[in-house]
Amino acid sequence: MSSQEDVRDSRYSPSRRSFVGGALAAGGVVTAAPFLPHPASAQAKPHRIDVHHHIAPPTWLAAMDIIGRTDGLLASWSVQKSLDDMDKAGVATSMVSPTTPQVTGLGRAAAARIARESNDYAKKLSADHPGRFGVFAMLPLPNIEDSLKEVEYAFDTLKVDGVGIMTSYGDKWLGYPQFAPLWEELNRRKATVYTHPTGANCCVNLVQGIAESSVEYGTDTTRAIVSYVYRGAARKFPNVKMIWSHSGGTMPYLIERFDGADRSGSTKTEAPEGFRAAASKFFYDIAQASNPVATAALRSVVPVNHIVFGTDYPFRTPLEHVTALQANRVFSRGELRGVYRANVEQFLPALAG
């Protein structure tokens, strides 16, 4: 086993294949549409769009090494490896962004500089490989002033497709009022915002020996969604097109709790339509959560046309996700066409056709 496979296996176990097989054998998946057999091969003409694809810009990777956040898979990442794995799964375009912690943990000046250099790198990557890569620009959050400057540069000069941010920063989640100036600007621009989970200050190393990605990433995604809805951001900034990772984290499994919260007076002011109505307007990728338990739960809470394809590359491959989606039979063939591409075109119309 290679060192890269060691990293992948240690962080994401048990295997996707054994999980999907066990779930199907248990017969616990309730489908909502008639299903047709899916072709076994994923190597059709590239057409899929991956909204959750990580890259490692050189200066960003060097900064991660300085603060002790180097990752083996990212350290060995290359453009050619991305393209090769995309081609194996029929992925036409990957929307790229650095992963957690992005530039948090760096000083203000370093964060602004590395975000700018990383965005320039991603844009050049996109230009060098037309149609293969889109760009979700990184922002030097939690500094709002510097982030607003980077939004202006990213959209007006680089012409990026959207921005990519973390679910939380320290002890602040995305619905908190500190982020309002940023949301106001992104709302004005009708921007697409891709979010990636991270470990909040409260909840790092809670379970000894268990990586925060195993539990906390899904939980932090849920905290971010809840804060965005119940702190009023979803209501105040309706033009922002939000993408939440990993099938919404634990949100679908807690929906009954949120239904209960909707009955309290304190939530009605900021979320007058209720949590489900607000959550149904967001988009959700299925990266690291393409199994039938997660996808069936997600589609029971949000419209199928708001579910999109993501892979968390290089921590997982596009082919693994295509194989899992075709095996789990939660989506019909027509619905999968939407997940793979058409649903993405709702918030990234430049990729249409």
C-alpha positions as CSV (number, residue, x, y, z in Angstrom):
1,M,0.0,0.0,0.0
2,S,1.4,3.4,-0.9
3,S,1.9,6.3,1.5
4,Q,-1.0,8.1,-0.1
5,E,-3.3,5.1,0.4
6,D,-2.2,4.9,4.0
7,V,-3.3,8.5,4.5
8,R,-6.6,7.9,2.8
9,D,-7.3,4.7,4.7
10,S,-6.4,6.1,8.1
11,R,-8.7,9.0,7.7
12,Y,-11.7,7.5,6.0
13,S,-12.5,3.9,7.2
14,P,-14.3,1.6,6.6
15,S,-14.3,1.4,2.9
16,R,-17.1,2.9,0.8
17,R,-17.6,-0.3,-1.1
18,S,-18.2,-2.4,2.0
19,F,-20.5,0.2,3.5
20,V,-22.7,0.5,0.4
21,G,-22.9,-3.3,0.1
22,G,-23.9,-3.7,3.7
23,A,-26.5,-1.0,3.5
24,L,-28.1,-2.4,0.4
25,A,-28.1,-5.9,1.9
26,A,-29.9,-4.6,4.9
27,G,-32.7,-3.3,2.6
28,G,-33.0,-0.1,4.6
29,V,-33.1,2.4,1.7
30,V,-36.4,3.9,0.7
31,T,-36.4,5.1,-2.9
32,A,-38.7,7.8,-4.2
33,A,-38.7,7.1,-7.9
34,P,-38.6,4.2,-10.3
35,F,-35.0,3.1,-10.9
36,L,-33.3,1.8,-14.0
37,P,-30.0,-0.1,-14.1
38,H,-27.0,2.3,-14.3
39,P,-24.1,1.6,-16.6
40,A,-21.1,0.2,-14.8
41,S,-18.6,2.3,-16.7
42,A,-18.0,5.9,-15.6
43,Q,-15.7,6.6,-18.6
44,A,-18.3,8.2,-20.8
45,K,-17.8,11.6,-22.5
46,P,-16.8,13.9,-19.6
47,H,-19.9,15.7,-18.4
48,R,-19.9,15.7,-14.6
49,I,-19.1,18.8,-12.5
50,D,-17.3,18.4,-9.2
51,V,-17.9,21.3,-6.9
52,H,-15.7,20.0,-4.1
53,H,-12.2,19.5,-5.5
54,H,-9.1,20.6,-3.6
55,I,-5.8,21.9,-5.0
56,A,-2.5,22.8,-3.3
57,P,-1.2,26.2,-4.5
58,P,2.6,26.2,-3.7
59,T,2.7,29.2,-1.4
60,W,-0.4,27.9,0.5
61,L,1.1,24.5,0.9
62,A,4.3,26.1,2.2
63,A,2.3,28.0,4.8
64,M,0.5,24.9,5.9
65,D,3.9,23.3,6.5
66,I,4.9,26.2,8.7
67,I,1.9,26.0,10.9
68,G,2.0,22.2,11.1
69,R,-1.0,21.5,8.8
70,T,0.7,19.6,6.0
71,D,-1.2,16.7,4.5
72,G,0.4,13.9,2.6
73,L,-2.2,13.7,-0.1
74,L,-2.1,17.4,-0.7
75,A,1.7,17.6,-0.5
76,S,1.8,15.1,-3.4
77,W,-1.0,16.7,-5.4
78,S,-0.4,17.7,-9.0
79,V,-2.5,19.1,-11.8
80,Q,-2.0,16.0,-13.8
81,K,-3.2,13.7,-11.0
82,S,-6.4,15.8,-10.8
83,L,-6.9,15.5,-14.6
84,D,-6.3,11.8,-14.6
85,D,-8.8,11.1,-11.8
86,M,-11.3,13.4,-13.4
87,D,-11.0,11.6,-16.7
88,K,-11.5,8.2,-15.1
89,A,-14.9,9.3,-13.8
90,G,-16.1,11.4,-16.7
91,V,-15.7,14.7,-14.8
92,A,-15.6,17.6,-17.3
93,T,-15.0,20.4,-14.8
94,S,-13.8,20.6,-11.2
95,M,-14.4,23.7,-9.1
96,V,-11.2,24.1,-7.1
97,S,-10.4,25.5,-3.7
98,P,-7.8,24.9,-0.9
99,T,-9.2,22.9,2.0
100,T,-9.3,23.6,5.7
101,P,-7.9,25.6,7.4
102,Q,-7.4,27.8,4.3
103,V,-5.5,30.7,5.7
104,T,-6.8,30.8,9.3
105,G,-4.0,30.4,11.8
106,L,-1.8,32.8,9.8
107,G,-1.2,36.4,10.6
108,R,-3.3,39.0,8.9
109,A,-0.7,40.1,6.3
110,A,0.3,36.5,5.5
111,A,-3.4,35.5,5.2
112,A,-4.2,38.3,2.7
113,R,-1.0,37.6,0.7
114,I,-1.5,33.8,0.5
115,A,-5.2,34.1,-0.4
116,R,-4.3,36.5,-3.2
117,E,-1.5,34.3,-4.5
118,S,-3.6,31.1,-4.3
119,N,-6.4,32.8,-6.2
120,D,-4.0,33.9,-8.9
121,Y,-2.7,30.4,-9.1
122,A,-6.2,28.9,-9.4
123,K,-7.2,31.3,-12.1
124,K,-4.0,30.5,-14.1
125,L,-4.8,26.8,-13.7
126,S,-8.2,27.4,-15.1
127,A,-6.8,29.4,-18.0
128,D,-4.2,26.8,-18.8
129,H,-6.8,24.1,-19.0
130,P,-9.9,25.6,-20.5
131,G,-13.2,24.1,-19.3
132,R,-11.5,21.7,-16.9
133,F,-11.3,23.9,-13.8
134,G,-13.5,26.6,-12.3
135,V,-12.5,28.7,-9.3
136,F,-13.9,29.3,-5.8
137,A,-11.7,32.1,-4.5
138,M,-10.3,31.8,-1.0
139,L,-10.9,34.8,1.3
140,P,-8.6,35.9,4.2
141,L,-11.3,35.4,6.8
142,P,-12.0,36.1,9.6
143,N,-10.7,39.6,8.7
144,I,-13.7,41.2,7.0
145,E,-12.0,44.3,5.5
146,D,-9.3,42.2,3.8
147,S,-11.9,39.7,2.6
148,L,-14.0,42.4,1.0
149,K,-10.9,43.6,-0.9
150,E,-10.3,40.1,-2.1
151,V,-14.0,39.7,-3.1
152,E,-13.6,42.8,-5.3
153,Y,-10.3,41.5,-6.8
154,A,-11.6,37.9,-7.3
155,F,-14.8,38.8,-9.0
156,D,-13.8,42.0,-10.9
157,T,-10.3,41.1,-12.0
158,L,-10.0,37.4,-11.9
159,K,-13.7,36.7,-12.9
160,V,-14.0,33.8,-10.5
161,D,-17.1,31.6,-10.3
162,G,-17.6,32.1,-6.6
163,V,-15.9,32.1,-3.2
164,G,-15.0,29.2,-0.9
165,I,-15.1,29.7,2.8
166,M,-15.0,27.7,6.1
167,T,-18.1,26.8,8.1
168,S,-16.6,28.6,11.2
169,Y,-13.8,30.7,12.3
170,G,-12.6,30.2,15.8
171,D,-15.8,30.5,17.8
172,K,-17.9,32.3,15.1
173,W,-20.2,30.6,12.7
174,L,-21.3,32.0,9.4
175,G,-24.7,33.4,10.5
176,Y,-23.1,35.5,13.2
177,P,-23.4,39.3,12.8
178,Q,-19.6,39.8,12.4
179,F,-20.0,38.4,8.9
180,A,-22.9,40.6,7.8
181,P,-20.8,43.1,5.8
182,L,-19.4,40.2,3.8
183,W,-22.8,38.7,3.2
184,E,-24.1,42.1,2.1
185,E,-21.5,42.4,-0.6
186,L,-21.9,38.8,-1.7
187,N,-25.7,39.2,-1.8
188,R,-25.3,42.4,-4.0
189,R,-23.2,40.3,-6.4
190,K,-25.6,37.4,-6.3
191,A,-22.5,35.3,-5.6
192,T,-22.1,31.5,-5.3
193,V,-20.6,30.5,-1.9
194,Y,-19.1,27.1,-1.4
195,T,-18.5,26.1,2.2
196,H,-16.1,23.6,3.7
197,P,-16.2,22.2,7.2
198,T,-13.4,22.8,9.7
199,G,-12.8,22.2,13.4
200,A,-14.1,25.0,15.6
201,N,-12.2,26.1,18.8
202,C,-14.8,24.4,20.9
203,C,-14.5,21.0,19.5
204,V,-10.9,20.1,18.4
205,N,-9.5,16.8,19.8
206,L,-12.7,16.0,21.7
207,V,-12.3,12.2,21.2
208,Q,-8.7,11.2,21.7
209,G,-7.3,9.4,18.6
210,I,-10.1,10.3,16.3
211,A,-9.5,12.9,13.6
212,E,-11.8,15.9,13.7
213,S,-12.8,15.1,10.1
214,S,-14.5,11.9,11.3
215,V,-17.1,13.6,13.5
216,E,-16.6,17.3,13.8
217,Y,-16.7,18.2,10.1
218,G,-20.3,17.0,9.7
219,T,-21.2,18.6,13.0
220,D,-19.7,22.0,12.1
221,T,-21.5,22.0,8.8
222,T,-24.7,21.6,10.7
223,R,-23.8,24.4,13.2
224,A,-23.1,26.7,10.2
225,I,-26.4,25.9,8.5
226,V,-28.3,26.4,11.7
227,S,-26.6,29.7,12.5
228,Y,-27.1,30.9,8.9
229,V,-30.9,30.2,9.1
230,Y,-31.7,31.0,12.7
231,R,-29.5,34.1,13.0
232,G,-31.3,35.5,10.0
233,A,-28.7,35.5,7.2
234,A,-30.7,33.2,5.0
235,R,-33.6,35.7,5.2
236,K,-31.5,38.9,4.8
237,F,-29.3,37.7,2.0
238,P,-31.5,35.7,-0.4
239,N,-29.4,36.3,-3.5
240,V,-26.4,34.3,-2.1
241,K,-26.4,30.8,-3.5
242,M,-25.0,28.6,-0.7
243,I,-23.4,25.2,-1.2
244,W,-23.0,23.0,1.9
245,S,-20.6,20.0,1.9
246,H,-21.0,16.4,2.7
247,S,-24.8,16.0,2.3
248,G,-25.4,18.7,4.8
249,G,-23.4,17.0,7.6
250,T,-25.8,15.9,10.4
251,M,-28.5,18.4,9.4
252,P,-30.9,15.8,7.8
253,Y,-30.7,13.6,10.9
254,L,-31.6,16.5,13.2
255,I,-34.5,17.8,11.1
256,E,-37.1,16.8,13.7
257,R,-35.3,19.0,16.3
258,F,-35.4,21.9,13.9
259,D,-39.1,21.3,13.3
260,G,-39.5,21.7,17.0
261,A,-37.4,24.8,17.2
262,D,-39.6,26.4,14.5
263,R,-42.5,26.4,17.0
264,S,-40.7,28.7,19.4
265,G,-41.2,32.5,19.1
266,S,-37.5,33.2,19.1
267,T,-36.9,31.5,15.7
268,K,-39.9,32.9,13.8
269,T,-38.5,36.4,13.5
270,E,-35.3,35.3,11.7
271,A,-36.7,32.3,10.0
272,P,-40.4,33.0,9.5
273,E,-40.8,30.3,6.9
274,G,-39.2,27.7,9.1
275,F,-36.0,25.8,8.9
276,R,-37.0,23.3,6.2
277,A,-38.1,26.0,3.8
278,A,-34.8,27.9,4.3
279,A,-32.7,24.8,4.0
280,S,-34.5,23.8,0.8
281,K,-33.1,26.9,-0.9
282,F,-29.5,25.9,-0.4
283,F,-27.4,23.4,-2.4
284,Y,-25.6,20.4,-1.0
285,D,-22.8,18.3,-2.4
286,I,-22.4,14.6,-1.7
287,A,-18.7,14.5,-1.1
288,Q,-17.7,11.8,1.4
289,A,-21.4,11.2,1.8
290,S,-22.5,9.4,-1.3
291,N,-23.7,6.3,0.6
292,P,-27.5,5.4,0.6
293,V,-28.0,6.4,4.2
294,A,-26.7,10.0,3.8
295,T,-28.2,10.6,0.3
296,A,-31.6,9.2,1.2
297,A,-31.8,11.3,4.3
298,L,-30.7,14.4,2.4
299,R,-33.3,14.0,-0.4
300,S,-36.0,13.6,2.2
301,V,-35.3,17.1,3.5
302,V,-34.3,19.1,0.4
303,P,-35.3,19.0,-3.3
304,V,-33.4,16.6,-5.4
305,N,-32.5,19.4,-7.8
306,H,-30.5,21.1,-5.0
307,I,-28.2,18.1,-4.6
308,V,-24.9,18.3,-6.5
309,F,-21.8,16.2,-7.2
310,G,-18.7,16.7,-5.1
311,T,-15.7,14.4,-4.3
312,D,-13.4,16.0,-1.7
313,Y,-10.5,15.2,-4.0
314,P,-7.7,14.1,-3.3
315,F,-9.0,12.6,-0.1
316,R,-11.5,10.6,-2.2
317,T,-11.7,10.1,-5.9
318,P,-14.5,11.0,-8.4
319,L,-14.8,7.4,-9.5
320,E,-15.5,6.2,-6.0
321,H,-18.4,8.6,-5.7
322,V,-19.8,7.8,-9.2
323,T,-19.6,4.1,-8.3
324,A,-21.3,4.6,-5.0
325,L,-24.1,6.8,-6.4
326,Q,-24.9,4.2,-9.1
327,A,-24.8,1.4,-6.6
328,N,-27.0,2.9,-3.9
329,R,-30.0,3.5,-6.2
330,V,-31.3,6.4,-4.2
331,F,-31.5,8.5,-7.3
332,S,-33.1,7.5,-10.6
333,R,-31.0,7.8,-13.8
334,G,-32.7,11.2,-14.6
335,E,-32.1,12.5,-11.1
336,L,-28.4,11.5,-11.4
337,R,-28.1,13.5,-14.5
338,G,-29.2,16.5,-12.5
339,V,-26.8,15.7,-9.6
340,Y,-23.9,15.3,-12.0
341,R,-24.4,18.5,-13.9
342,A,-27.8,20.1,-14.5
343,N,-28.4,21.1,-10.8
344,V,-25.0,22.8,-10.8
345,E,-25.9,24.9,-13.8
346,Q,-28.6,26.6,-11.7
347,F,-25.9,28.5,-9.8
348,L,-23.0,28.3,-12.3
349,P,-24.8,29.1,-15.6
350,A,-21.4,29.8,-17.3
351,L,-20.9,26.0,-17.2
352,A,-24.2,25.2,-19.1
353,G,-23.8,23.4,-22.3
